[in-house]
Amino acid sequence: MVHFLNIPLEIRYEIYGWVIRSATKSAPSPARDRRNRQSLPDGSHMSRGVFHRAPVNPALSLLRVNRQVNEEVSSVLSYLPTSYHVDIMCVKESGLWPTWAVALPLPGMGRSSAPTHYIDSVYATLRIFNPPKSMNRDFRNGLTYSLSWGLQDAVLDGFNGMLKALFFRGPGFVDRSSPEEDLDIAPRYVVKDIIVDIMAPKDASEHRSIVIDDVHYKPDRLSSRYAGHDDRSVAPEERLAAHMFRHLNLLLSFTPKMLNKSMLVYEQMFGSFHFMGKIREMEEMG
């Protein structure tokens, strides 16, 4: 039997790359993925309804083998494409629960990092869920859809908060070198493309609404801002895609109330948002 370290270095590098880029298994439901989640690190209203956890590091087990493998894997990390995956559970009446697969260090972090803060792509899978029956109250009503919020839109704030954290903290929100609440500090990460793949629900729920828990659902509860949220002639994943598309168009509208948020996205992205499925692709952003 051939010892792994006797395999030619070029082949070992290929193996390391396959392992690091391998898909990370997502949790089947929010009920099985509640531990160790917390609000986004900025502590402002922008973090409302976004509960993240420490990212899954697919390189961690390799880095712990021995010193030689650690050095070889660190070398591979320095030149791998800067493409990342985040699984986002859209938990009704709770919020967005992102879980990143990030091989550390990030670009711009550590001695073995790539000499750039450029991110080629972020592939985001979105899955919609009703909230677990036994859920910590800290997770409840993270995104409120009450009309009393007026012009404040909780969903828009949630997605914008995640984008802001990506631009300042990088994939996995792990870079703490620049506080995003400091207006004199420029965002450190530039992103080319964000691909959004909205998955069909695999549970047995009716998903009468895409924003309200089936248990609390009442017809005509929400304004036209959420038009179609309870149109059961349309599949839940298609309703969620249309819902996100409308909110991202609003985020990029450059209206007086959205100017700062729109500018941040246009300055930190130079590619496109792509929605996979039956919703049309967003226009390319220059």
C-alpha positions as CSV (number, residue, x, y, z in Angstrom):
1,M,0.0,0.0,0.0
2,V,1.4,3.4,-1.0
3,H,1.8,5.9,1.8
4,F,0.0,9.2,1.0
5,L,3.1,11.3,1.4
6,N,4.9,9.1,-1.1
7,I,2.5,10.2,-3.8
8,P,3.9,12.9,-6.1
9,L,3.4,16.4,-4.7
10,E,1.4,17.5,-7.7
11,I,-1.1,14.7,-7.2
12,R,-1.3,15.5,-3.5
13,Y,-2.1,19.1,-4.4
14,E,-4.9,17.9,-6.6
15,I,-6.3,15.8,-3.8
16,Y,-6.1,18.6,-1.3
17,G,-8.0,20.9,-3.8
18,W,-10.8,18.3,-4.3
19,V,-11.2,17.9,-0.5
20,I,-11.3,21.6,0.2
21,R,-13.7,22.4,-2.6
22,S,-16.0,19.5,-1.8
23,A,-19.6,20.4,-1.0
24,T,-20.5,20.7,2.7
25,K,-23.6,18.9,3.8
26,S,-26.3,21.3,4.9
27,A,-28.5,20.8,8.0
28,P,-31.8,19.2,7.1
29,S,-33.9,21.8,9.1
30,P,-33.6,24.7,11.5
31,A,-34.6,22.4,14.4
32,R,-31.2,20.6,13.9
33,D,-29.1,23.7,13.4
34,R,-29.9,26.1,16.2
35,R,-26.9,25.8,18.4
36,N,-24.1,28.4,18.5
37,R,-26.0,30.9,16.2
38,Q,-25.8,34.6,16.9
39,S,-26.7,37.9,15.4
40,L,-24.4,39.6,12.9
41,P,-21.3,41.2,14.6
42,D,-22.1,44.9,13.9
43,G,-24.7,45.1,16.7
44,S,-26.9,47.5,14.7
45,H,-30.4,47.3,13.4
46,M,-28.9,45.9,10.2
47,S,-28.2,42.6,12.1
48,R,-31.9,42.1,12.9
49,G,-33.1,38.8,11.8
50,V,-29.8,37.4,10.6
51,F,-28.4,34.5,12.8
52,H,-25.1,33.2,11.6
53,R,-22.7,30.6,13.0
54,A,-19.0,29.9,12.8
55,P,-18.3,28.7,9.2
56,V,-17.6,25.1,8.3
57,N,-13.9,24.9,7.3
58,P,-13.4,22.0,4.9
59,A,-9.6,22.3,5.2
60,L,-9.5,22.0,8.9
61,S,-9.1,18.3,9.1
62,L,-6.2,18.4,6.6
63,L,-4.5,21.2,8.4
64,R,-4.4,19.1,11.6
65,V,-2.8,16.0,10.1
66,N,0.9,16.9,10.6
67,R,3.3,19.8,9.9
68,Q,4.1,18.7,6.4
69,V,0.5,18.3,5.3
70,N,-0.3,21.6,7.0
71,E,2.3,23.4,5.0
72,E,1.2,21.8,1.7
73,V,-2.5,22.5,2.4
74,S,-1.7,26.1,3.3
75,S,0.1,26.5,0.0
76,V,-2.9,25.1,-1.9
77,L,-5.2,27.6,0.0
78,S,-3.1,30.5,-1.3
79,Y,-4.0,29.9,-4.9
80,L,-7.4,28.2,-4.9
81,P,-10.1,30.2,-6.7
82,T,-11.9,32.6,-4.4
83,S,-15.3,31.0,-4.8
84,Y,-17.5,30.3,-1.7
85,H,-20.7,28.6,-0.8
86,V,-23.2,29.8,1.8
87,D,-26.4,27.9,2.7
88,I,-29.2,30.2,3.9
89,M,-32.2,28.9,5.7
90,C,-35.1,31.4,5.4
91,V,-36.9,30.6,8.6
92,K,-40.3,32.3,8.6
93,E,-40.9,34.9,11.3
94,S,-37.4,34.3,12.6
95,G,-34.9,35.4,9.9
96,L,-32.0,34.3,7.7
97,W,-29.8,31.6,9.1
98,P,-26.6,31.5,6.9
99,T,-23.9,28.8,7.2
100,W,-20.7,29.3,5.2
101,A,-18.2,26.8,3.9
102,V,-15.0,28.7,4.1
103,A,-11.4,27.4,3.9
104,L,-9.4,29.7,6.1
105,P,-7.5,31.9,5.9
106,L,-9.5,34.3,3.8
107,P,-8.0,36.5,1.1
108,G,-6.1,39.3,2.9
109,M,-5.8,37.3,6.1
110,G,-2.6,35.6,7.3
111,R,0.8,34.9,5.8
112,S,-0.5,32.2,3.4
113,S,-3.4,34.2,2.1
114,A,-3.8,35.5,-1.5
115,P,-2.6,39.1,-2.0
116,T,-6.1,40.4,-2.8
117,H,-9.5,40.9,-1.3
118,Y,-11.1,39.9,-4.6
119,I,-13.9,37.3,-4.4
120,D,-14.7,35.6,-7.7
121,S,-18.1,34.3,-6.7
122,V,-20.5,33.4,-3.9
123,Y,-22.9,30.6,-4.5
124,A,-25.9,30.9,-2.1
125,T,-28.5,28.2,-1.7
126,L,-31.7,29.3,-0.1
127,R,-34.2,27.0,1.6
128,I,-37.5,28.0,3.1
129,F,-38.8,26.6,6.4
130,N,-41.5,27.1,9.0
131,P,-39.9,27.8,12.4
132,P,-39.4,24.9,14.8
133,K,-42.1,24.4,17.4
134,S,-39.6,24.6,20.3
135,M,-37.4,27.5,19.3
136,N,-35.5,29.9,21.6
137,R,-37.3,33.2,21.9
138,D,-34.1,35.0,20.8
139,F,-34.7,33.5,17.3
140,R,-38.4,34.5,17.2
141,N,-39.7,37.6,15.3
142,G,-36.2,38.5,14.1
143,L,-37.8,39.6,10.9
144,T,-41.1,41.3,11.7
145,Y,-43.6,42.0,8.9
146,S,-45.8,44.3,10.9
147,L,-47.0,47.3,8.9
148,S,-46.1,49.5,11.9
149,W,-42.5,49.5,10.7
150,G,-43.6,51.9,8.0
151,L,-40.8,52.5,5.4
152,Q,-38.4,50.2,7.3
153,D,-38.4,46.8,5.6
154,A,-37.1,44.0,7.8
155,V,-36.5,41.7,4.9
156,L,-34.5,44.3,3.0
157,D,-32.5,45.1,6.1
158,G,-31.7,41.5,6.6
159,F,-30.4,40.9,3.1
160,N,-28.6,44.2,3.1
161,G,-27.0,43.4,6.5
162,M,-25.7,40.1,5.1
163,L,-24.2,41.9,2.0
164,K,-22.6,44.6,4.3
165,A,-21.1,41.9,6.5
166,L,-19.7,40.1,3.4
167,F,-18.1,43.3,2.1
168,F,-16.5,44.2,5.5
169,R,-16.0,40.8,7.1
170,G,-15.5,38.5,4.1
171,P,-17.1,35.1,3.6
172,G,-18.2,33.6,6.9
173,F,-18.0,37.0,8.5
174,V,-14.7,36.1,10.2
175,D,-12.5,39.0,9.3
176,R,-12.5,41.4,12.3
177,S,-9.7,43.7,11.1
178,S,-12.0,46.6,10.1
179,P,-15.0,47.6,12.2
180,E,-17.9,48.3,9.8
181,E,-19.4,50.8,12.2
182,D,-16.4,53.0,11.6
183,L,-17.4,55.2,8.6
184,D,-13.7,56.0,7.9
185,I,-12.9,52.4,7.2
186,A,-13.6,51.2,3.6
187,P,-15.0,47.7,3.0
188,R,-12.2,45.2,2.3
189,Y,-13.9,42.7,0.0
190,V,-14.9,43.1,-3.6
191,V,-17.2,40.5,-5.1
192,K,-17.8,39.7,-8.8
193,D,-20.8,37.5,-8.9
194,I,-23.4,36.3,-6.4
195,I,-25.4,33.2,-7.6
196,V,-28.6,32.6,-5.8
197,D,-30.1,29.1,-6.1
198,I,-33.5,28.9,-4.4
199,M,-34.4,25.3,-3.6
200,A,-37.8,23.7,-3.5
201,P,-38.9,22.8,0.0
202,K,-38.5,19.1,0.9
203,D,-40.8,19.1,4.0
204,A,-44.5,18.3,4.1
205,S,-45.6,21.9,5.0
206,E,-48.2,23.6,2.8
207,H,-46.2,26.9,2.8
208,R,-49.4,28.9,2.5
209,S,-47.2,32.0,2.9
210,I,-43.5,32.4,2.3
211,V,-43.1,34.9,5.1
212,I,-45.6,33.9,7.8
213,D,-45.6,30.6,9.7
214,D,-48.4,28.3,8.5
215,V,-49.6,28.2,12.1
216,H,-50.1,32.0,12.3
217,Y,-51.1,32.6,8.7
218,K,-54.2,34.7,7.9
219,P,-55.2,35.8,4.4
220,D,-54.5,39.5,3.5
221,R,-52.3,40.0,6.5
222,L,-49.6,41.8,4.6
223,S,-49.4,44.8,2.3
224,S,-48.7,44.9,-1.4
225,R,-45.0,45.0,-0.6
226,Y,-45.3,41.2,-0.1
227,A,-47.8,40.7,-3.0
228,G,-48.0,37.1,-4.0
229,H,-46.5,35.8,-0.7
230,D,-49.5,33.5,-0.3
231,D,-50.4,32.7,-3.9
232,R,-50.4,28.9,-3.7
233,S,-50.8,28.6,-7.4
234,V,-47.1,29.4,-7.5
235,A,-44.5,27.1,-6.0
236,P,-43.0,28.4,-2.7
237,E,-39.5,28.6,-4.2
238,E,-40.8,30.7,-7.1
239,R,-42.6,33.0,-4.7
240,L,-39.4,33.4,-2.6
241,A,-37.4,34.1,-5.8
242,A,-39.8,36.8,-6.9
243,H,-39.9,38.2,-3.4
244,M,-36.1,38.5,-3.2
245,F,-35.9,39.9,-6.7
246,R,-38.3,42.8,-5.8
247,H,-36.3,43.6,-2.6
248,L,-33.0,43.6,-4.4
249,N,-34.3,45.9,-7.0
250,L,-35.4,48.2,-4.2
251,L,-32.0,47.9,-2.6
252,L,-30.4,49.0,-5.9
253,S,-32.9,51.7,-6.6
254,F,-30.7,54.7,-5.6
255,T,-33.8,56.4,-4.1
256,P,-32.9,59.0,-1.4
257,K,-33.7,56.6,1.4
258,M,-31.7,53.8,-0.2
259,L,-28.8,55.8,-1.6
260,N,-26.1,54.7,0.9
261,K,-27.1,51.1,0.7
262,S,-27.2,51.2,-3.1
263,M,-23.8,52.8,-3.3
264,L,-22.2,50.2,-1.1
265,V,-23.4,47.4,-3.3
266,Y,-22.4,49.1,-6.6
267,E,-19.0,50.0,-5.2
268,Q,-18.3,46.5,-3.9
269,M,-19.7,44.4,-6.8
270,F,-18.6,44.5,-10.4
271,G,-20.5,41.6,-11.8
272,S,-24.1,40.4,-11.4
273,F,-26.7,38.8,-9.2
274,H,-27.9,35.6,-10.8
275,F,-31.1,33.9,-9.8
276,M,-31.3,30.2,-10.8
277,G,-34.6,28.9,-11.7
278,K,-37.7,30.4,-13.3
279,I,-37.1,34.0,-12.2
280,R,-35.2,36.1,-14.7
281,E,-31.6,37.1,-14.1
282,M,-30.9,40.6,-12.7
283,E,-29.3,43.1,-14.9
284,E,-25.5,43.2,-14.8
285,M,-24.0,45.8,-12.6
286,G,-21.0,47.7,-14.0
